[in-house]
Amino acid sequence: MIRGAVLGSPITHSLSPRLHRAAFDYLGVEANYEAIDVPAGSLESFIKERGAEFDYFSLTMPLKEEVLKLPTHADPLLAKIQSANTLWKENGGWSLTSTDGSGFLAALSYADLHDFNRVLILGAGGTARALAGAMDGKAKEIHILGRSSVRAPALKSAVTTSEFEYLAWNSGADFSLYDLVINTTPAGAADLLADSLDVGIETVFFDVIYKPWPTVLAAAWRDSGGRVINGLELLLYQGIDQMEIVLGKSLDRVNLASHLRPLLRK
């Protein structure tokens, strides 16, 4: 029996239990997976009190940075992006990595998006750093539109190959200058940016939010004629990457994703 859970707060909206349970059922693996509300500042105590009950955890906000403080065998990638979403037991201890970046690239590939000149990421938290790190070297320029300049150095450290620029939130941005705009902010935070959209926009918009859907910005983008990618695609592929880690083997990702996608959209 494999025992897993998604940790974060708030957590009731998470579709990770539906995703992981359906995947294990499809694969014929006996497993249990649940959602547990773990507020900021309480992850260490939760692991001490209940960690023995589980084999792995998926981590969402606000724990993607907090988990870095725990004693783990950490993927070297984390030193660059300072964000993690996967904690699992290995060789008698806990190992830590992030599948946000790999899942994001898989979602882009599924959408047949491969070449980028200039990319804009909205937000400057853990998910933004993971996706910036994933796009590093795959886009010529990576710009961040952030609400706090304090986070600028951490974002810069995640981008070592592409050209980097940090933009102040109140200065706004011309979305038409980008091939891809990625929203990593919490639900509602980017709503006002919808007012700056022009009809006929050709830029692709990837919103990591999947509930509530559509977001105000995603709806306005679609109404302006632009292509929009739902955050369910990121959830799907980062979850498949987590399952490959936990099971210790490669999966038939194409067939598994095709089976899970309609279940997530119900």
C-alpha positions as CSV (number, residue, x, y, z in Angstrom):
1,M,0.0,0.0,0.0
2,I,1.4,3.4,-1.1
3,R,0.3,6.2,1.1
4,G,0.4,9.8,-0.1
5,A,-1.1,13.2,0.5
6,V,-1.1,16.8,-0.8
7,L,-0.2,19.3,1.9
8,G,-0.9,23.1,1.8
9,S,-3.4,25.7,2.9
10,P,-6.1,26.2,1.8
11,I,-6.3,22.7,0.3
12,T,-10.0,21.9,-0.2
13,H,-9.9,23.0,-3.8
14,S,-7.0,20.7,-4.7
15,L,-7.6,18.1,-7.5
16,S,-4.5,16.2,-6.6
17,P,-6.4,13.5,-4.7
18,R,-8.6,12.9,-7.8
19,L,-5.5,12.8,-10.0
20,H,-3.4,10.5,-7.9
21,R,-6.2,8.1,-6.9
22,A,-7.3,7.8,-10.6
23,A,-3.7,7.2,-11.7
24,F,-3.0,4.4,-9.2
25,D,-6.4,2.8,-10.0
26,Y,-5.5,2.9,-13.7
27,L,-2.1,1.4,-13.0
28,G,-3.5,-1.3,-10.7
29,V,-1.5,0.0,-7.7
30,E,-2.9,-0.3,-4.2
31,A,-2.6,3.2,-2.8
32,N,-4.3,5.9,-0.7
33,Y,-4.0,9.6,-1.2
34,E,-5.6,12.5,0.6
35,A,-5.6,16.2,1.1
36,I,-4.4,17.6,4.4
37,D,-4.5,21.3,5.5
38,V,-1.1,22.2,6.7
39,P,-0.8,26.0,7.3
40,A,2.4,28.0,6.9
41,G,4.9,27.4,9.8
42,S,3.6,24.0,10.7
43,L,5.2,21.7,8.1
44,E,8.1,20.5,10.3
45,S,5.8,19.6,13.2
46,F,3.4,17.8,10.9
47,I,6.2,15.7,9.5
48,K,7.4,14.8,13.0
49,E,4.0,13.9,14.1
50,R,2.5,12.1,11.1
51,G,5.3,11.6,8.6
52,A,5.6,7.9,9.5
53,E,2.1,7.4,8.2
54,F,3.0,8.3,4.6
55,D,5.4,7.4,1.8
56,Y,5.2,10.7,-0.1
57,F,3.8,14.2,-0.1
58,S,2.8,16.6,-2.8
59,L,3.4,20.2,-1.6
60,T,1.5,23.3,-2.7
61,M,1.4,26.8,-1.4
62,P,2.5,28.0,1.1
63,L,4.9,25.1,1.7
64,K,7.1,25.0,-1.4
65,E,9.7,27.2,0.2
66,E,9.2,26.1,3.8
67,V,10.0,22.5,3.0
68,L,13.6,23.5,2.1
69,K,14.3,24.0,5.8
70,L,13.7,20.3,6.5
71,P,16.6,17.8,6.7
72,T,16.3,16.0,3.4
73,H,18.4,14.6,0.5
74,A,17.7,17.5,-1.8
75,D,17.9,17.5,-5.6
76,P,20.7,20.0,-6.7
77,L,18.0,21.7,-8.8
78,L,16.5,23.2,-5.7
79,A,19.6,25.3,-5.0
80,K,18.8,27.1,-8.2
81,I,15.0,27.5,-7.9
82,Q,14.5,27.5,-4.1
83,S,11.2,25.7,-4.4
84,A,10.1,22.1,-4.1
85,N,6.8,20.2,-4.5
86,T,7.7,16.6,-3.9
87,L,8.8,14.9,-0.6
88,W,9.2,11.2,-0.5
89,K,10.8,8.5,1.6
90,E,14.0,7.0,0.2
91,N,16.8,4.9,1.8
92,G,15.5,5.5,5.3
93,G,15.1,9.3,5.0
94,W,13.3,12.0,3.1
95,S,14.2,13.1,-0.4
96,L,13.1,16.4,-2.0
97,T,12.7,17.7,-5.5
98,S,10.4,19.7,-7.7
99,T,8.3,18.4,-10.6
100,D,6.8,21.8,-11.4
101,G,9.4,22.6,-14.0
102,S,9.4,19.3,-15.7
103,G,5.6,19.1,-15.6
104,F,5.3,22.6,-17.1
105,L,7.6,21.7,-20.0
106,A,5.6,18.5,-20.7
107,A,2.4,20.6,-20.7
108,L,4.0,23.0,-23.2
109,S,5.1,20.0,-25.4
110,Y,1.6,18.6,-25.4
111,A,0.3,22.0,-26.6
112,D,3.0,21.8,-29.3
113,L,4.8,24.8,-28.0
114,H,8.6,24.5,-28.1
115,D,10.3,27.8,-29.3
116,F,10.2,31.0,-27.4
117,N,11.9,34.4,-27.8
118,R,10.5,36.3,-24.9
119,V,8.5,35.0,-21.9
120,L,6.7,36.9,-19.1
121,I,6.0,35.3,-15.8
122,L,3.4,37.0,-13.5
123,G,4.3,36.5,-9.9
124,A,7.5,35.9,-8.0
125,G,6.8,33.0,-5.6
126,G,8.0,29.4,-5.5
127,T,6.1,28.3,-8.6
128,A,7.4,31.3,-10.5
129,R,11.0,30.4,-9.7
130,A,10.4,26.7,-10.7
131,L,9.0,27.7,-14.0
132,A,11.6,30.4,-14.6
133,G,14.3,27.7,-14.0
134,A,12.5,25.4,-16.4
135,M,12.4,28.0,-19.1
136,D,16.0,29.1,-18.6
137,G,17.9,28.5,-21.8
138,K,14.7,27.6,-23.7
139,A,13.6,31.3,-24.1
140,K,16.0,34.0,-25.1
141,E,14.5,36.4,-22.6
142,I,12.6,35.8,-19.3
143,H,10.9,38.7,-17.7
144,I,9.2,38.6,-14.3
145,L,6.3,40.9,-13.3
146,G,6.5,40.9,-9.5
147,R,4.7,42.6,-6.7
148,S,7.8,42.8,-4.4
149,S,11.3,43.7,-5.4
150,V,12.6,41.7,-2.4
151,R,12.0,38.5,-4.5
152,A,14.0,39.8,-7.5
153,P,17.4,38.3,-6.5
154,A,15.9,34.8,-5.9
155,L,14.2,34.9,-9.4
156,K,17.5,36.1,-10.9
157,S,19.3,33.1,-9.4
158,A,16.9,30.8,-11.2
159,V,17.8,32.2,-14.6
160,T,21.5,31.6,-15.5
161,T,21.4,31.3,-19.3
162,S,18.5,33.4,-20.7
163,E,18.5,37.2,-20.4
164,F,16.6,38.3,-17.3
165,E,14.6,41.3,-16.3
166,Y,12.5,42.0,-13.2
167,L,9.6,44.4,-13.7
168,A,7.6,46.2,-11.0
169,W,4.0,45.2,-10.8
170,N,2.6,48.7,-10.9
171,S,4.5,49.5,-14.1
172,G,2.5,46.9,-16.0
173,A,3.6,45.1,-19.1
174,D,2.7,45.0,-22.8
175,F,1.6,41.4,-23.3
176,S,1.8,41.6,-27.1
177,L,5.6,41.8,-26.8
178,Y,5.8,38.2,-25.5
179,D,5.4,34.7,-27.0
180,L,4.2,33.3,-23.8
181,V,2.7,34.8,-20.6
182,I,2.5,32.6,-17.5
183,N,0.4,33.4,-14.5
184,T,1.6,32.0,-11.2
185,T,-0.1,34.5,-8.9
186,P,-2.9,33.4,-6.4
187,A,-6.5,33.5,-7.7
188,G,-7.7,37.1,-8.2
189,A,-4.3,38.7,-7.9
190,A,-3.9,39.3,-11.6
191,D,-7.6,40.2,-12.4
192,L,-6.9,43.9,-13.0
193,L,-4.3,43.1,-15.7
194,A,-7.3,42.0,-17.9
195,D,-8.0,45.7,-18.5
196,S,-4.7,46.0,-20.5
197,L,-5.5,43.3,-23.1
198,D,-6.0,44.3,-26.7
199,V,-8.3,42.5,-29.1
200,G,-6.6,40.1,-31.4
201,I,-3.7,39.3,-29.0
202,E,-1.5,36.4,-30.4
203,T,0.4,35.7,-27.3
204,V,-0.2,32.4,-25.6
205,F,-1.4,32.6,-22.0
206,F,-0.7,29.7,-19.5
207,D,-2.6,30.1,-16.2
208,V,-1.3,27.7,-13.5
209,I,-4.6,28.2,-11.7
210,Y,-7.3,25.6,-12.4
211,K,-9.9,26.4,-9.8
212,P,-11.9,28.7,-10.0
213,W,-11.9,28.5,-13.8
214,P,-11.7,30.5,-15.9
215,T,-9.9,33.2,-14.0
216,V,-10.8,36.8,-14.9
217,L,-7.6,37.2,-16.8
218,A,-8.0,33.9,-18.6
219,A,-11.5,34.7,-19.7
220,A,-10.5,38.1,-20.9
221,W,-7.6,36.6,-22.8
222,R,-9.8,34.1,-24.5
223,D,-12.4,36.8,-25.3
224,S,-9.6,38.9,-26.9
225,G,-8.9,36.0,-29.3
226,G,-5.8,34.7,-27.6
227,R,-4.9,31.1,-26.8
228,V,-5.3,30.0,-23.2
229,I,-3.9,26.9,-21.5
230,N,-5.6,25.7,-18.3
231,G,-3.5,25.0,-15.2
232,L,-4.9,21.4,-15.2
233,E,-2.2,20.6,-17.7
234,L,0.5,21.5,-15.2
235,L,-1.2,19.6,-12.4
236,L,-1.5,16.6,-14.7
237,Y,2.1,16.3,-15.8
238,Q,3.8,17.3,-12.5
239,G,1.6,14.7,-10.9
240,I,2.7,12.0,-13.4
241,D,6.3,12.9,-12.7
242,Q,5.7,12.5,-8.9
243,M,4.2,9.0,-9.5
244,E,7.2,8.0,-11.6
245,I,9.4,9.0,-8.6
246,V,7.3,7.2,-6.0
247,L,6.9,4.0,-8.1
248,G,10.6,4.1,-9.2
249,K,9.8,3.4,-12.8
250,S,8.9,5.1,-16.1
251,L,5.2,5.2,-17.0
252,D,3.4,5.2,-20.3
253,R,2.9,9.0,-20.0
254,V,0.9,9.4,-23.2
255,N,-1.8,6.8,-22.4
256,L,-1.9,7.8,-18.7
257,A,-2.3,11.5,-19.5
258,S,-5.0,10.7,-22.0
259,H,-6.9,8.6,-19.4
260,L,-6.6,11.2,-16.6
261,R,-7.2,14.4,-18.5
262,P,-11.0,14.0,-18.9
263,L,-11.3,12.8,-15.3
264,L,-9.8,16.1,-14.1
265,R,-12.1,18.2,-16.2
266,K,-15.3,16.6,-14.8
